């Protein structure tokens, strides 16, 4: 997607035109006084600077869903990690490795075939969702004392963790496959279907864990 720049927006020119008109009107009303000129210039600079800073903040907020961006993915994964109790951090570290490397594999696939963007983004969303289920599972296990409920929570936790590990392995294979096809100047038309199969398998685990009593 092509990102808009500050100078492609009509609002920018309306702001500049209005600011210049207001400045000229101030000088005409107050006369050629240095204080009026400096005050008007200060207000004009403040208005334009405020608009420019607001524009820079908007694209960042709009791109928070771009999980193919390493920093955005890491930030959201870090938020999930805050749910994990201290004594379960070692188990969470392995989850972080699988999720982080999965994102890296997906980014490399995207670099070689940008047409797979939607499938890769969906895959990364399921990776985060699975990671969230693991984080919640670790937190719940830290609170439950009844053996029967501990077993149920452990089963859900293991299902999400196993699926996350499988996703990591599958994305690694897809990355290697697409890298090899690039070297051989050939394309694999099964990649979108295989990515969709991966996503569907992740969604099944996510839904099963949500529906479980």
N, C-alpha and C positions, 0 to 999 in steps of 0.2 A: 504494500500500500504506500502511496506517495503521501508524505507528510506535508502539511501546509506550513509555510514559513510566515513570519511576522509580516513581511512585505507583500504577501499575496492576499491578505485579508482586506476587504473594502473598509472594515471598521477602523483599520489603522489610518487610512487616508482621511476618513471622516474626523477622526480624533485630531490628526495633525492640522487639518484645515480649520476645525473649530478652535483649536488652541491658537493658531496663528491669527485668526480673526479676532478672538478675544484679546490677545496681546495688542494687536493694532488698535482696537477700540479703547483699551486702557490708556495707551500712549496718547491717543487723540483727545480723550477726556481729561487726562491729567496734565497733558503737555509734556514737552521734552525734559522731564526731570529725571535725574539719575536714580533716585530712590524708586520712582514708579517703574522705571525700566528694569531695575534689578529685581524688584518684587514680582513683576510680571513674568520675567524670565525664570525665576525660581519656581513659580506656580506651574509654568508650562513644562519645565523639566520634570517636576514631580509627577505631573499627570502622565506624561509619556513614559516615564520610568515605571510607574505603577502598572500601566497597561502592558508593558513589555514583560515585567516579572510575572504578571498573571498569565500571560500567554505561555511562558515557559513552564509554568506549573501544570497547565492543562494537559499537554501531551504526556507528561509523566503519569498523571492520574489515569489517562485513557489507556495507557499501555500496561497497567498493572496486571492485566489478564494474559500478557504475552509470556507464557511459561517456557517458551523456547529461549527466553533471555535468562542467562545464568543468574544474574543478580536478583531478578524478580522471583525466580523459582526458589533460590536460596533463602530469600527473605520470608516467603510464605512457609517454607519448610521449617524455618527457625521459629515461626509463630506456633506451629504445631508442636514443636519440641518443648515449648513452655508448659505444655500440659503434663509432661512426663515427670513422675516423681524422681527425686535424686537417686534412690536405690535402683531404679530401672534404667538409668542413663546408659549403662553398658549395652543393654539390649537395644536401646534406641540408636546407639551409634552405628550398629550394623544396618538398621533401617535407613539411616541417613546416607550411608554409603551406597546402598542399592538405589535409593531415590535420586541421589545426586548424579551417580554414574548413568542412570537411565536418562536423565535430562541431557547429559552430555552426549550420549548416543543419539538421542532424538535431534539435538542441534546439528550434529554432524550429518545426519541423514538429510535434514532440511537444507544444509549448505550445498549438498549435492543434487537435491531434487526439491525445489521450492513448491512444486505442485502438491506435495504431500503435507503441506502446512496444516490443513484442517484436521487430518487424521492424527498428525503428531501432537497437535494442541490438545485434542480430545484424549489421547493417550496420557499426556502429562497431567491433565486434570484427574484422570483416574488414579494415576500414581500418587498425587497429592491426597486424594480421597482415601486410598488404601493406607497411606502413611498416617492420616488422621485417625483411621480406625485402630491402627496399631497403638498410636499415642493414647487414645481413649481407653483401649484395652489394658495397657500397662497401668494407667491411672486407676481403673476400676479394680484390677487385681490387687492393687495396693490397699483397697478399702474393704473388699469382700472377705468375710471370714468363714462363711458356710461352705463346706466342701463341695456340695452339689452345684452351687452357683459359681464357685471358683472353677470347677471343671467346664461349665458352660462358657464362662468368660475366656478361659484358656483356649477352648476350641475355636471361638470366634477370632481370637487374637492370632492363633496359628494359621487359620484360613487366610486372613488378610496378609500376614507376613509371608506365607508360602506363595501367595499369588503375586506379591510384590517382587519376591525373588525370581519367580518365573518370568515376570515382565522384564526384569533386568536382563535375564539371559536371552530372551527373545529379541529385545531391542539391540543387544550386542551382536547377535547373529545377523539381524537386518542391516545394521551398520556395516558389518564386514561384507555382507553380500552386495550392498550397493556400492561399496568402495571397490570391490573386485569387478563389478559390472562396469564401473567407470573406467578402470584400467583396460578392460577388454572392449571398450567402445560399444557396449551393448546395454540394453535396458531390460528390466524385469517387470513385466506388467502385473505380476501377482503381488507386488508390494502393497498397494492400497488395500487389497482384500486381506492380506496377512495382518496388516495393522488394524483393520476393522475387527478381525477375529480376536486379536489381542485385547482390544477395547471391550468387545462384547464379553469376553471371559472375565475381565476385571469387573464389569458392571454386574455380572451374575453374583460374584462374591460380595460385592458391596450391597446389593439388594438382599441377598440371603441373610447377611449379618444384620441388616436393618429390620428385616421381617421376623427374625428369630425372637422368641419370647425372652 
